[in-house]
Amino acid sequence: MTATQGRLAGLSKFIFRAPRWPRTLAFAVLLGGLTGIAVFDSASTMGSRYPVLLVGQDAWQGIVFLGAPTVVAALTTTTIDRALGGGLTNDRSALLALLCELFVVVVLVVAGVFAALLGLSQRFVFDALVVALASIFALRLLAVLAVSRVSLPVASVPASVQTVVAALLLFVYGGTARLLIDGGSAYEAYVVFLSRTDQGPPVFDAVTIDHFLLLGALCLLYAVAVWAFLVAVERPWRRALDVSVLDFIRGFIGYAAEESRDLERFFERLGQEAVVPVSVLSFRTLTEGEDPDDRDGDATTDGGTVDPDRLGEEKARFVLPMIHPGPLGEIGGGDLPRRVALSAEGIGFPPHATAGHDFNLVSETEVDCVIDAADRALDGATFRREGTVPLSVESGESSMLAQGFGDAALAVSTFAPGSADDVDFAVGQSARAEFRSDGVEDVLLVDGHNCHTGLSGAGPDLGHVTPGSKRSYDLYDAAGLAGEATAQADRGRTELGVAWDPTEWTPEEGIGPLGVRVAVTRVAGVEAAYVLIDGNNMVPGLREDLLATVREATGIDHVEVMTTDNHVVNSTRADNRVGDEIDADALCETVRSLAVDAHEDLEPVAVGGGTERTTVTVFGNDRTETLATQANAALSLGAALAAAVTLFAMSVSVLLFFLT
């Protein structure tokens, strides 16, 4: 992840779930009632003989004049929007209406304070109300355009509901109707019939026909301003990516509010096909019987090939697709580790591969291709009892724990205690080639992804290991050393023990649904422990604490800690490392207990696996960076442009006040 992508990931801080619409409307009604008590002072105009009744009347008027437009807008906007081809939901509609009500309340309170302090007439307050009603029309128009795929004129219809309902109430209960009555025609009788001035708050007498004419003019002006703003923000996206920024906003809001898949459809339009390797190691138990090729039980002469009839249940499966589990939440491949783990017959271990955000899957359906490739890799696989003793090597900042199993190997790399993030796909492929150059047929090269100082402290590249960097050459050298050492290492019969705890920690606390998993191997009397935590990187120092805990509890020297980089923990926070929220001592205790259980679970196994390639649609080379750049530019320039457009619209509004 680059710094630009990090700023894009920071958008996740804006993610929230829209509350259910009944709860939202209940709060809107309550807000209207409380505001009515504060604004409509019936006691000062009607006497205070029955103060409780007058307070109730004030609350009722607040509910009618402030809450009712919100309720009507919430209940009808979705129906109108969908009838016109939009996609606004009830929950989003209710939340939008409530936000608009809050805006109107704030404007009225501020205007009332200014009127009281400066001795202004009640007309000033209603002038401010007109601006507020026009403003919420503009806000709703922008929101509807962002959420629904409709044109500006069509979007204006559902966007205007709240403003129109509030204006109608002002007309019926205000002084406008009386100004229109000067005779006895049928039209005037109809107006009198509509008028309810005697039932409205006395302050509504200040409402005149000019307010409605001004409201119409301001709504038209603000609609033009919204259109101009969108055109200005849209153009760079069309040129760079040939997509609409509204589609991105629509998808982001949809996922943030209700976990819709609109964002995946946007990513699919950006995506590029890529052929990626999917590597698998399957550990299976053995049934009773004797292998004719391994009568001495040490599998040292012929590789210890196991008769398929002697294979028992799958005990564990390591699956390593060269895919990045992103971009966020369950969007795209964000939940890839869980899906992959659940596809295994035994306990699934889906550690992080050497791939960055350019290799995010564009949609969740692409995960099926990865799982199918993993299954194909095991079809016809030769299972062997032979393995090599684990070994650790270092080169520069890179260190690696490696161990051979049959014709393949498992290698876990890390730059800890240095801070590091994703290893570029090309770097990982080159490192795999270095490992295999000394005779190892296949290797699962894992990015330990186990030490990071956070988005704010990792430097301009956030620790991303790119081609040509010093760290990339450190990794190449470490892989070459590990491959050579593994090819020459002592061999023996493989034993495996596993343990798993889903834990009670939640994604908000940095731990995904897979919890903590531990695998312990023993070959020729030498043991290794592999700890996998379902999270996105770790705070500095925690890895070392976990290594010490496992060594102390089990006596195992060769230990490494990995994270899955599961981005379900980044649904609401871009930076949510293991150890940010949970207690380090509690995690150490969990890992200690699991390591002991896995060590006690050791038993002979046969190991088989392989690598299959599959074609998937990913973000693509440089597309993530381009998207991040455009999104960041839209945020920075868009904010300035929005301020300029708002200032212009408000200036014209003030001018219209003076002219009318």
C-alpha positions in Angstrom: 0.0 0.0 0.0 1.4 3.4 -1.0 0.8 6.6 0.9 -1.8 7.6 -1.8 -3.6 4.3 -1.3 -3.4 4.8 2.4 -5.2 8.1 2.2 -7.9 6.3 0.1 -8.1 3.6 2.7 -8.7 6.4 5.2 -12.1 6.9 3.7 -13.2 3.9 5.7 -13.4 6.2 8.7 -16.5 7.6 7.1 -18.2 4.2 7.0 -21.2 3.6 9.2 -24.4 1.6 9.0 -27.6 3.6 8.4 -30.0 2.9 11.3 -33.3 1.3 10.6 -35.8 3.8 9.4 -38.4 3.5 12.2 -35.7 4.4 14.7 -34.6 7.4 12.6 -38.1 8.7 12.2 -38.8 8.3 16.0 -35.8 10.5 16.6 -37.0 13.0 14.0 -40.4 13.3 15.6 -38.8 13.8 19.1 -36.4 16.4 17.7 -39.4 18.3 16.2 -41.3 18.2 19.4 -38.3 19.5 21.5 -37.6 22.2 18.9 -41.2 23.3 19.0 -41.1 23.7 22.8 -38.0 25.9 22.4 -39.2 27.9 19.4 -43.0 28.3 19.6 -43.6 30.2 22.8 -47.4 29.9 23.1 -47.5 31.1 26.7 -46.3 34.6 25.7 -49.2 35.0 23.2 -52.0 33.0 24.8 -51.4 33.4 28.5 -50.0 30.8 30.9 -53.1 29.7 32.7 -52.5 26.1 31.6 -48.7 25.9 31.1 -48.7 22.1 30.6 -51.2 22.3 27.8 -49.4 25.2 26.2 -46.1 23.2 26.3 -47.9 20.3 24.8 -49.2 22.6 22.0 -45.7 23.9 21.3 -44.4 20.3 21.1 -47.3 19.4 18.8 -46.6 22.3 16.5 -42.9 21.4 16.4 -43.8 17.9 15.4 -46.2 19.1 12.7 -44.0 21.8 11.1 -40.6 20.3 11.6 -41.1 16.5 12.1 -43.9 16.0 9.5 -41.9 17.1 6.5 -39.2 14.7 7.6 -41.6 11.8 8.0 -43.3 12.5 4.7 -39.9 12.8 2.9 -38.6 9.6 4.5 -41.7 7.6 3.6 -42.3 8.8 0.1 -38.8 9.7 -1.3 -37.9 6.0 -1.8 -41.1 5.2 -3.6 -40.8 8.2 -5.9 -37.1 7.6 -6.5 -37.6 3.9 -7.4 -40.6 4.7 -9.6 -38.3 7.0 -11.5 -35.6 4.4 -11.8 -33.5 5.2 -8.7 -32.2 3.0 -5.9 -32.7 4.9 -2.7 -33.6 2.6 0.2 -35.9 3.4 3.2 -33.1 3.5 5.7 -31.0 5.9 3.5 -34.1 8.1 2.8 -35.0 8.4 6.5 -31.4 9.2 7.5 -31.1 11.9 4.7 -34.4 13.4 5.8 -33.3 13.5 9.5 -30.0 15.2 8.5 -31.9 17.8 6.6 -34.2 18.4 9.6 -31.2 18.9 11.8 -29.9 21.5 9.3 -33.1 23.4 9.3 -33.3 23.3 13.1 -29.7 24.7 13.4 -30.5 27.5 10.9 -33.6 28.5 12.8 -31.9 28.5 16.1 -29.0 30.6 14.8 -31.3 33.0 13.0 -33.5 33.3 16.1 -30.4 34.2 18.3 -29.3 36.8 15.8 -32.8 38.3 15.6 -33.0 38.6 19.4 -29.5 40.1 19.7 -29.8 42.6 16.9 -33.5 43.4 17.3 -34.4 42.1 13.8 -38.0 41.3 12.8 -39.5 37.9 12.6 -39.3 38.2 8.8 -35.5 37.7 9.1 -36.0 34.3 10.7 -38.3 33.2 7.8 -35.8 34.6 5.3 -33.2 32.3 6.9 -35.8 29.4 6.8 -36.2 29.9 3.0 -32.4 29.6 2.6 -32.4 26.5 4.8 -35.3 24.9 2.8 -33.5 25.6 -0.5 -30.2 24.3 0.9 -31.7 21.0 2.0 -33.2 20.7 -1.5 -29.6 21.0 -2.9 -28.3 18.5 -0.3 -31.0 16.0 -1.1 -30.5 16.5 -4.8 -26.8 15.7 -4.5 -27.5 12.7 -2.4 -30.1 11.3 -4.8 -27.8 11.8 -7.7 -25.0 10.0 -5.8 -27.2 7.1 -4.8 -29.5 6.7 -7.9 -28.6 6.4 -11.5 -31.0 9.1 -12.7 -30.7 12.5 -14.5 -30.7 15.8 -12.6 -34.3 16.8 -13.7 -35.6 13.4 -12.6 -33.6 13.5 -9.3 -35.1 16.9 -8.5 -38.5 15.3 -8.0 -37.7 13.0 -5.0 -35.1 15.6 -3.8 -37.8 18.3 -3.5 -40.3 16.4 -1.3 -39.1 17.7 2.1 -38.9 21.3 0.9 -42.3 21.2 -0.8 -44.0 19.7 2.2 -42.5 22.3 4.5 -43.5 25.1 2.1 -47.1 23.8 1.9 -47.4 23.8 5.7 -46.1 27.4 5.7 -48.7 28.3 3.1 -51.6 26.7 4.8 -50.8 27.9 8.4 -49.0 31.1 7.5 -50.1 34.6 6.6 -49.8 34.1 2.9 -53.4 32.9 2.4 -54.9 36.0 4.0 -52.9 38.3 1.6 -54.4 36.5 -1.3 -58.0 37.0 -0.1 -59.6 40.3 -1.1 -63.0 39.3 -2.4 -65.5 36.4 -2.7 -64.6 34.5 -5.8 -64.5 30.7 -6.0 -60.7 30.8 -6.0 -60.7 32.9 -2.9 -63.2 30.7 -1.2 -60.9 27.7 -2.0 -57.9 29.6 -0.5 -59.9 30.4 2.6 -60.8 26.7 2.9 -57.2 25.7 2.7 -56.0 28.4 5.1 -55.5 27.3 8.7 -53.9 30.6 10.0 -55.9 30.5 13.2 -54.4 27.1 14.0 -50.8 27.9 13.3 -48.2 29.6 15.5 -48.6 33.4 15.6 -45.1 33.8 14.3 -46.2 32.4 11.0 -48.0 35.6 10.3 -44.7 37.0 9.0 -44.7 34.6 6.1 -45.6 36.3 2.8 -45.9 35.4 -0.9 -42.4 36.8 -1.4 -40.9 34.0 0.6 -42.4 31.4 -1.7 -41.2 33.2 -4.8 -37.7 33.5 -3.3 -37.7 29.8 -2.3 -38.5 28.8 -5.9 -35.7 31.1 -7.3 -33.2 29.7 -4.7 -34.0 26.1 -5.5 -33.4 26.7 -9.2 -30.1 28.5 -8.4 -29.0 25.7 -6.1 -29.9 23.0 -8.6 -27.6 24.8 -11.2 -24.9 25.0 -8.6 -25.1 21.2 -7.9 -24.9 20.5 -11.6 -21.9 22.7 -12.0 -20.2 21.1 -9.1 -20.7 17.6 -10.4 -19.5 18.4 -13.9 -16.3 19.9 -12.5 -15.6 16.9 -10.3 -16.6 14.3 -12.8 -14.4 15.4 -15.7 -11.0 14.2 -14.3 -12.5 10.7 -13.5 -13.8 10.4 -17.0 -10.5 11.3 -18.5 -8.3 9.1 -16.3 -10.5 6.0 -15.7 -13.5 6.4 -18.0 -15.9 6.0 -15.0 -18.2 8.3 -13.2 -17.3 9.6 -9.8 -21.0 9.3 -8.9 -20.7 5.6 -9.4 -17.9 5.5 -6.9 -19.8 7.6 -4.4 -22.9 5.6 -5.0 -21.1 2.4 -4.3 -19.3 3.7 -1.3 -22.4 5.1 0.3 -24.3 1.9 -0.5 -21.7 -0.2 1.2 -21.3 2.2 4.1 -25.0 2.5 4.8 -26.3 -1.0 4.0 -23.5 -3.3 2.8 -24.8 -3.2 -0.8 -22.6 -4.6 -3.7 -22.7 -1.5 -5.8 -19.1 -0.8 -5.1 -18.1 -4.2 -6.5 -20.0 -3.3 -9.8 -17.9 -0.1 -10.0 -14.7 -2.1 -9.4 -15.7 -4.6 -12.1 -15.7 -1.7 -14.7 -12.1 -0.9 -13.6 -10.8 -4.4 -13.4 -8.3 -6.2 -15.5 -7.8 -10.0 -16.0 -4.8 -11.5 -14.3 -3.4 -15.0 -14.1 -2.4 -15.8 -10.6 -1.0 -19.0 -8.9 -2.8 -20.7 -6.1 -0.6 -23.0 -4.0 -1.8 -25.6 -1.6 -0.4 -27.9 1.0 -2.7 -30.5 2.4 -1.9 -32.5 5.6 -3.8 -35.8 5.9 -3.8 -38.4 8.7 -2.9 -42.0 8.0 -5.1 -45.1 8.4 -3.8 -48.3 10.0 -1.5 -50.4 7.8 2.0 -50.6 6.4 3.4 -48.7 3.5 5.4 -51.2 1.2 7.6 -48.2 0.3 8.3 -47.2 3.9 8.7 -50.4 6.0 11.3 -48.8 8.3 9.0 -45.9 9.0 11.6 -43.1 8.5 10.9 -42.3 4.8 14.5 -41.5 4.2 15.2 -43.6 1.0 12.4 -43.2 -1.4 10.4 -40.1 -0.2 7.8 -42.1 1.7 5.1 -42.0 -0.9 1.8 -43.0 0.7 -0.8 -45.3 -0.9 -4.0 -43.3 -1.5 -5.9 -46.0 0.3 -4.0 -45.2 3.5 -4.9 -41.5 3.5 -7.3 -40.5 6.2 -9.1 -37.2 6.9 -7.5 -33.9 6.0 -6.1 -32.5 9.2 -5.0 -29.1 7.9 -4.7 -27.2 4.6 -2.4 -24.3 3.8 -3.8 -22.3 0.9 -1.9 -19.4 -0.6 -3.5 -17.6 -3.5 -1.4 -14.7 -4.9 -4.2 -12.3 -4.2 -4.6 -9.4 -1.8 -7.5 -9.6 0.6 -8.9 -6.2 -0.1 -10.0 -3.5 -0.6 -12.1 -3.2 2.5 -14.7 -5.0 4.5 -16.3 -7.8 2.6 -16.0 -5.9 -0.7 -14.1 -7.7 -3.5 -11.7 -10.2 -1.9 -11.9 -8.5 1.6 -13.2 -11.7 3.1 -11.0 -14.0 1.1 -9.3 -15.7 4.1 -12.5 -16.8 5.6 -13.9 -18.2 2.3 -10.7 -20.0 1.6 -10.5 -21.5 5.1 -14.1 -22.7 5.1 -13.4 -24.5 1.8 -10.9 -26.8 3.4 -11.9 -30.2 4.8 -9.5 -29.8 7.7 -8.5 -26.6 9.6 -7.7 -24.0 6.9 -4.6 -21.8 7.1 -4.9 -18.9 4.6 -1.8 -16.7 5.3 -1.1 -13.5 3.4 0.6 -13.9 0.0 3.1 -11.6 -1.6 0.6 -9.3 -3.4 -0.6 -5.7 -3.0 -3.8 -3.8 -3.6 -3.4 -4.0 -7.4 -4.3 -7.6 -6.9 -7.6 -7.0 -5.0 -10.4 -9.1 -6.5 -13.1 -6.8 -7.9 -16.0 -8.9 -6.6 -16.7 -11.6 -4.1 -17.7 -14.0 -6.8 -14.1 -14.1 -8.0 -13.2 -15.9 -4.8 -14.9 -19.0 -6.3 -12.2 -19.1 -9.0 -9.5 -19.2 -6.3 -11.2 -22.0 -4.3 -11.7 -24.0 -7.5 -8.0 -23.6 -8.3 -7.1 -24.8 -4.8 -9.2 -27.9 -5.3 -7.6 -28.6 -8.7 -4.1 -28.3 -7.2 -5.0 -31.3 -4.9 -6.5 -33.4 -7.7 -4.1 -36.3 -8.2 -1.6 -34.8 -5.8 1.1 -37.3 -4.5 1.1 -37.5 -0.8 4.4 -38.2 1.0 5.4 -38.6 4.6 8.8 -37.0 4.0 9.6 -33.5 5.2 12.7 -31.5 6.0 13.7 -30.0 9.3 12.7 -26.4 9.7 15.4 -23.7 9.3 15.7 -20.0 9.6 17.8 -17.6 7.4 18.4 -13.9 7.3 19.6 -11.4 4.7 19.6 -7.7 5.5 16.2 -6.8 6.9 14.6 -10.0 5.6 14.3 -13.2 7.6 12.6 -16.4 6.6 11.4 -19.6 8.3 11.3 -22.5 5.7 10.5 -26.1 5.7 10.1 -28.7 2.9 7.2 -31.1 2.6 7.5 -33.7 -0.1 8.3 -31.9 -3.3 7.2 -28.5 -2.0 8.1 -26.1 0.8 6.5 -23.6 3.1 8.4 -20.4 3.6 7.3 -17.5 5.9 9.1 -14.2 5.3 9.1 -11.1 7.5 11.0 -7.8 7.8 10.2 -7.5 11.5 11.2 -5.8 13.7 11.1 -3.3 10.8 7.8 -1.9 9.7 6.5 -3.4 6.4 3.3 -3.7 4.5 2.5 -5.6 1.4 5.1 -7.2 -0.9 4.6 -6.4 -4.5 3.4 -9.2 -6.7 6.4 -9.0 -9.0 8.8 -9.1 -6.0 7.0 -12.1 -4.6 7.2 -14.0 -7.9 10.9 -13.2 -8.2 11.5 -14.4 -4.7 9.7 -17.7 -5.4 11.9 -18.2 -8.4 15.0 -17.6 -6.2 13.8 -20.2 -3.7 13.1 -22.8 -6.4 16.5 -22.4 -8.1 18.1 -25.1 -6.0 15.8 -27.9 -6.7 12.6 -27.3 -4.7 9.8 -27.9 -7.1 7.2 -25.6 -5.5 7.0 -23.1 -2.6 4.3 -21.4 -0.7 6.0 -18.0 0.0 4.1 -16.3 2.8 4.3 -12.6 3.6 4.3 -12.7 7.4 2.7 -9.2 7.5 3.4 -9.0 11.2 4.9 -5.6 12.0 3.7 -2.1 11.1 3.9 1.3 12.7 0.5 2.4 11.3 -0.6 4.7 8.5 0.6 7.8 10.2 4.1 6.5 11.1 5.3 4.2 8.3 6.7 6.8 5.9 5.7 7.9 2.4 5.4 4.3 1.0 3.8 2.8 4.2 6.4 0.0 4.1 5.4 -1.3 0.7 8.1 -3.6 -0.7 8.4 -2.7 -4.4 10.7 -3.9 -7.2 14.1 -2.2 -7.1 13.9 -1.4 -3.4 16.7 -2.6 -1.0 14.2 -4.7 0.8 13.3 -6.5 -2.4 16.9 -7.6 -2.8 17.0 -8.6 0.8 14.0 -10.8 0.2 15.6 -12.3 -3.0 18.7 -13.2 -1.1 16.9 -14.7 1.8 14.7 -16.8 -0.5 17.8 -18.0 -2.3 19.5 -19.0 1.0 16.3 -20.6 2.3 15.8 -22.6 -0.9 19.4 -23.9 -1.0 19.3 -24.8 2.7 15.9 -26.6 2.4 17.2 -28.6 -0.6 20.1 -29.8 1.6 18.3 -30.1 4.9 17.9 -33.4 6.9 14.7 -35.3 6.1 12.4 -37.5 8.0 8.8 -38.5 8.7 6.4 -35.5 9.1 4.1 -35.1 12.1 1.6 -32.3 12.5 -0.6 -30.9 15.4 -3.1 -28.2 15.1 -5.3 -26.1 17.3 -7.8 -23.3 16.7 -9.8 -20.7 18.7 -12.2 -18.4 17.0 -11.9 -16.1 20.1 -14.4 -13.6 21.3 -12.7 -10.7 19.7 -14.5 -8.9 16.9 -13.4 -7.4 13.6 -13.8 -3.9 15.2 -11.1 -5.1 17.6 -8.8 -6.2 14.8 -9.5 -9.9 14.8 -11.5 -11.6 12.0 -13.8 -14.6 12.2 -10.9 -17.1 11.8 -9.5 -16.1 15.2 -6.1 -17.6 16.0 -4.8 -20.9 14.5 -1.6 -22.7 15.4 0.1 -25.5 13.5 3.1 -27.4 15.0 5.3 -29.7 12.8 8.0 -32.2 13.8 10.5 -33.7 11.4 13.5 -35.8 12.5 12.9 -34.6 16.1 13.0 -30.8 15.1 9.8 -28.8 15.7 8.4 -25.6 14.3 5.3 -23.6 15.2 3.3 -21.5 12.7 0.9 -19.0 14.3 -1.8 -17.5 12.1 -3.9 -14.6 13.4 -6.9 -13.4 11.3 -6.0 -9.7 11.2 -4.3 -7.0 9.2 -0.7 -6.7 10.3 0.5 -6.1 13.9 1.7 -3.4 16.2 5.5 -3.4 16.6 6.9 -5.6 19.3 3.8 -7.9 19.5 5.3 -10.5 17.2 8.4 -10.8 19.4 6.2 -11.2 22.5 4.3 -14.0 20.8 7.4 -15.8 19.7 8.8 -15.7 23.2 5.5 -17.0 24.6 5.4 -20.0 22.3 9.1 -20.8 22.9 8.6 -20.7 26.6 5.5 -22.8 26.6 6.6 -25.5 24.2 10.4 -25.4 23.9 10.1 -24.9 20.2 12.9 -22.8 18.7 11.5 -22.3 15.2 8.4 -20.1 15.5 6.8 -17.5 13.2 3.7 -15.4 13.5 1.5 -14.5 10.4 -1.6 -12.5 9.8 -4.1 -13.1 7.0 -4.5 -9.4 6.1 -8.2 -10.0 6.3 -9.8 -6.7 5.4 -13.0 -7.4 7.2 -11.3 -5.7 10.1 -11.1 -2.5 8.0 -14.8 -2.0 7.5 -14.8 1.1 9.8 -11.1 1.8 10.2 -8.3 1.9 7.7 -5.7 1.3 10.4 -6.8 -1.6 12.7 -3.8 -3.7 13.4 -3.7 -6.7 15.7 -2.8 -5.2 19.1 -4.4 -1.8 18.5 -7.5 -2.7 20.4 -7.0 -6.0 22.2 -4.8 -6.6 25.2 -1.4 -8.0 24.2 -1.2 -10.2 27.3 -4.6 -11.8 26.5 -3.5 -12.5 23.0 -0.3 -14.1 24.2 -2.2 -16.3 26.6 -4.5 -17.4 23.8 -1.5 -18.2 21.6 0.3 -20.0 24.4 -2.7 -22.2 25.1 -3.2 -23.1 21.4 0.5 -23.8 20.9 0.5 -26.3 23.8 -2.7 -27.9 22.4 -1.2 -28.2 19.0 2.0 -29.6 20.4 0.0 -32.3 22.2 -1.9 -33.0 19.0 1.2 -34.1 17.0 0.7 -37.2 14.9 2.1 -38.7 11.7 0.7 -37.2 8.5 1.1 -37.3 4.8 1.6 -34.1 2.8 0.5 -33.4 -0.7 -0.1 -30.3 -2.8 0.7 -28.3 -5.8 0.1 -25.0 -7.6 -2.6 -24.2 -10.1 -3.1 -21.0 -12.1 -6.4 -19.3 -12.4 -7.7 -16.3 -14.3 -9.4 -13.7 -12.1 -10.4 -10.1 -12.4 -8.4 -7.8 -10.2 -8.0 -4.0 -9.9 -5.0 -4.2 -12.2 -1.6 -2.7 -12.5 -1.6 1.0 -11.5 -5.4 1.1 -11.4 -5.4 1.2 -7.6 -2.9 4.1 -7.6 -4.9 6.0 -10.3 -8.2 5.4 -8.4 -6.5 6.5 -5.1 -5.1 9.6 -6.8 -8.4 10.6 -8.3 -10.3 10.0 -5.1 -7.8 12.0 -3.1 -8.0 14.8 -5.6 -11.7 14.8 -5.6 -11.7 15.1 -1.8 -9.2 18.0 -1.7 -10.3 19.9 -4.8 -13.9 18.9 -4.4 -14.0 20.4 -0.9 -12.6 23.7 -2.2 -14.8 23.7 -5.2 -17.9 22.9 -3.0 -16.9 25.9 -0.8 -16.6 28.1 -3.8 -19.9 27.0 -5.3 -21.6 27.4 -1.9 -20.2 30.9 -1.4 -21.3 31.9 -4.9 -24.8 30.5 -4.3 -25.2 32.2 -1.0 -23.9 35.5 -2.4 -26.6 35.4 -5.1 -29.1 34.5 -2.4 -28.3 37.6 -0.4 -28.5 39.6 -3.6 -32.0 38.2 -4.2 -33.0 39.2 -0.7 -32.1 42.8 -1.3 -33.8 42.8 -4.7 -37.0 41.4 -3.3 
